[in-house]
Amino acid sequence: MRIILYSAFIFAAYKWGDWKNWRKYYPTFLFWIGGDFFYNALLRNHRFWNFTKGIIGEDILHGHLIISLFVMFFSYTSTLLIYLGRFPHQRLKQLFWILLWVLIYTFIEISSNKLNSIEYHYGWNIYWSLLFNIIMFTVLKIHVSKPWLAWIISILFLIFLSNIFNLPRESFD
């Protein structure tokens, strides 16, 4: 499933991505993968969700870290080229564009959960992922023009999640 999904992302980026402005999105890409690396490093012993073995390509895409790297470099890159490259100018259309991407990512996660290729821990569930996706896609757009504001929102959201999920100190060891 993952190989098919990554191929679909790459095809979509090839067809609809804004390749001529990729340099404009590069800082936001680094911000996004930096956050994912931060999550994987900081909470390596206390992850809210974990990728598990896939159905196809188990030998290639085995283990949470390897799968995360594939997601970062194929899915995130493709997503940003389309999401930011085609971001509408009208407010109402912007809201619908954000919601479309939230739904796409949430649908992918629901499908992954149904196929047992992702598992939740410590009280995390699809509703938390939905909230996370709303914040994430909003912050990604903000980051393009106001990176400092995106960092502030991200840090506040991280503090919020840390308090809600009552992360133990040993999870940061």
C-alpha positions as CSV (number, residue, x, y, z in Angstrom):
1,M,0.0,0.0,0.0
2,R,2.8,2.4,0.9
3,I,4.6,2.0,-2.4
4,I,1.4,2.6,-4.3
5,L,0.7,5.7,-2.1
6,Y,4.2,7.2,-2.6
7,S,3.9,6.6,-6.3
8,A,0.5,8.4,-6.3
9,F,2.0,11.3,-4.5
10,I,4.9,11.5,-6.9
11,F,2.6,11.3,-9.9
12,A,0.3,14.0,-8.5
13,A,3.3,16.3,-7.8
14,Y,4.6,15.7,-11.3
15,K,1.2,16.5,-12.8
16,W,0.0,19.3,-10.5
17,G,3.1,20.5,-8.5
18,D,4.5,24.0,-8.8
19,W,8.0,22.9,-9.7
20,K,9.2,26.3,-11.0
21,N,8.8,27.8,-7.5
22,W,10.2,24.9,-5.4
23,R,12.8,27.1,-3.9
24,K,10.1,29.2,-2.4
25,Y,8.7,26.2,-0.6
26,Y,12.0,24.7,0.5
27,P,12.1,26.5,3.9
28,T,8.6,25.2,4.7
29,F,9.7,21.7,3.6
30,L,12.6,21.9,6.1
31,F,10.3,23.2,8.8
32,W,7.9,20.3,8.2
33,I,10.5,17.5,8.1
34,G,12.3,19.1,11.0
35,G,9.1,18.9,13.1
36,D,8.7,15.2,12.1
37,F,12.4,14.5,12.9
38,F,11.9,16.3,16.3
39,Y,8.8,14.1,17.0
40,N,10.6,10.9,16.1
41,A,13.7,11.8,18.1
42,L,12.1,13.3,21.1
43,L,9.4,10.7,21.6
44,R,11.2,7.7,20.2
45,N,10.2,5.7,23.4
46,H,6.8,7.2,23.7
47,R,5.2,7.7,20.3
48,F,1.6,8.5,20.0
49,W,1.4,6.6,16.8
50,N,3.7,4.2,15.1
51,F,4.0,2.9,11.5
52,T,4.0,-0.9,11.4
53,K,4.9,-3.4,8.6
54,G,3.1,-2.8,5.4
55,I,1.4,-5.3,3.2
56,I,3.6,-4.7,0.1
57,G,7.3,-4.1,0.3
58,E,7.7,-5.2,3.9
59,D,11.4,-5.9,3.3
60,I,12.1,-2.4,1.9
61,L,9.7,-0.3,4.1
62,H,10.3,-2.0,7.5
63,G,10.2,-0.1,10.7
64,H,8.8,3.2,11.8
65,L,11.9,5.3,11.1
66,I,12.4,4.0,7.5
67,I,8.7,4.5,6.7
68,S,8.8,8.0,8.3
69,L,11.8,8.9,6.0
70,F,9.9,7.8,3.0
71,V,6.8,9.8,4.1
72,M,9.0,12.9,4.6
73,F,10.8,12.8,1.3
74,F,8.1,11.6,-1.0
75,S,4.7,12.5,0.5
76,Y,5.7,15.8,2.2
77,T,7.6,17.1,-0.9
78,S,4.8,16.2,-3.2
79,T,2.2,17.6,-0.9
80,L,3.9,21.0,-0.6
81,L,4.5,21.4,-4.3
82,I,0.7,21.0,-4.8
83,Y,-0.7,22.4,-1.6
84,L,1.4,25.6,-1.6
85,G,1.7,25.9,-5.4
86,R,-2.0,25.9,-5.9
87,F,-3.1,27.7,-2.8
88,P,-6.1,29.9,-3.7
89,H,-6.2,33.7,-3.1
90,Q,-9.9,34.0,-1.9
91,R,-10.5,33.3,1.8
92,L,-13.4,30.9,1.4
93,K,-11.4,28.9,-1.2
94,Q,-8.4,28.9,1.1
95,L,-10.5,27.4,3.9
96,F,-11.8,24.7,1.5
97,W,-8.3,24.0,0.2
98,I,-7.0,23.5,3.7
99,L,-10.0,21.2,4.5
100,L,-9.4,19.2,1.4
101,W,-5.8,18.4,2.4
102,V,-6.9,17.7,6.0
103,L,-9.4,15.2,4.6
104,I,-6.9,13.6,2.2
105,Y,-4.4,13.1,5.0
106,T,-7.0,11.9,7.5
107,F,-8.5,9.5,4.9
108,I,-5.0,8.1,4.3
109,E,-4.6,7.6,8.0
110,I,-8.0,5.9,8.4
111,S,-7.1,3.6,5.5
112,S,-3.7,2.8,7.0
113,N,-5.3,2.0,10.4
114,K,-7.8,-0.3,8.7
115,L,-4.9,-2.1,7.0
116,N,-3.1,-2.3,10.3
117,S,-0.1,-0.4,9.0
118,I,-0.4,2.3,11.7
119,E,-1.2,1.8,15.4
120,Y,-2.1,4.4,18.1
121,H,-0.7,4.6,21.6
122,Y,-1.2,6.5,24.9
123,G,-4.7,7.8,24.0
124,W,-4.0,9.1,20.5
125,N,-6.7,8.4,18.0
126,I,-8.0,9.5,14.6
127,Y,-9.7,12.5,16.2
128,W,-6.4,13.8,17.5
129,S,-4.9,13.2,14.1
130,L,-7.7,15.2,12.5
131,L,-7.0,18.2,14.9
132,F,-3.3,17.8,14.2
133,N,-3.9,17.8,10.4
134,I,-6.0,21.0,10.7
135,I,-3.2,22.7,12.7
136,M,-0.5,21.3,10.5
137,F,-1.9,22.5,7.1
138,T,-2.8,25.9,8.6
139,V,0.7,26.3,10.0
140,L,2.4,25.2,6.8
141,K,0.7,28.0,4.9
142,I,1.5,30.5,7.6
143,H,5.2,29.4,7.5
144,V,5.6,30.6,3.9
145,S,5.1,34.3,4.8
146,K,5.5,34.4,8.6
147,P,7.9,31.6,9.8
148,W,8.2,33.1,13.3
149,L,4.4,32.8,13.8
150,A,4.4,29.2,12.5
151,W,7.1,28.4,15.1
152,I,5.2,30.0,17.9
153,I,1.9,28.2,17.0
154,S,3.8,24.9,16.7
155,I,5.5,25.3,20.1
156,L,2.2,26.2,21.8
157,F,0.5,23.2,20.2
158,L,3.4,21.0,21.3
159,I,3.0,22.3,24.9
160,F,-0.8,21.8,24.6
161,L,-0.3,18.1,23.5
162,S,2.3,17.5,26.1
163,N,-0.1,18.6,28.8
164,I,-3.1,16.8,27.4
165,F,-1.2,13.5,27.1
166,N,0.7,14.1,30.3
167,L,4.0,13.0,28.8
168,P,6.3,11.4,31.4
169,R,9.8,12.8,31.8
170,E,11.4,9.5,30.9
171,S,9.9,9.7,27.4
172,F,12.4,12.4,26.8
173,D,15.4,10.3,27.7
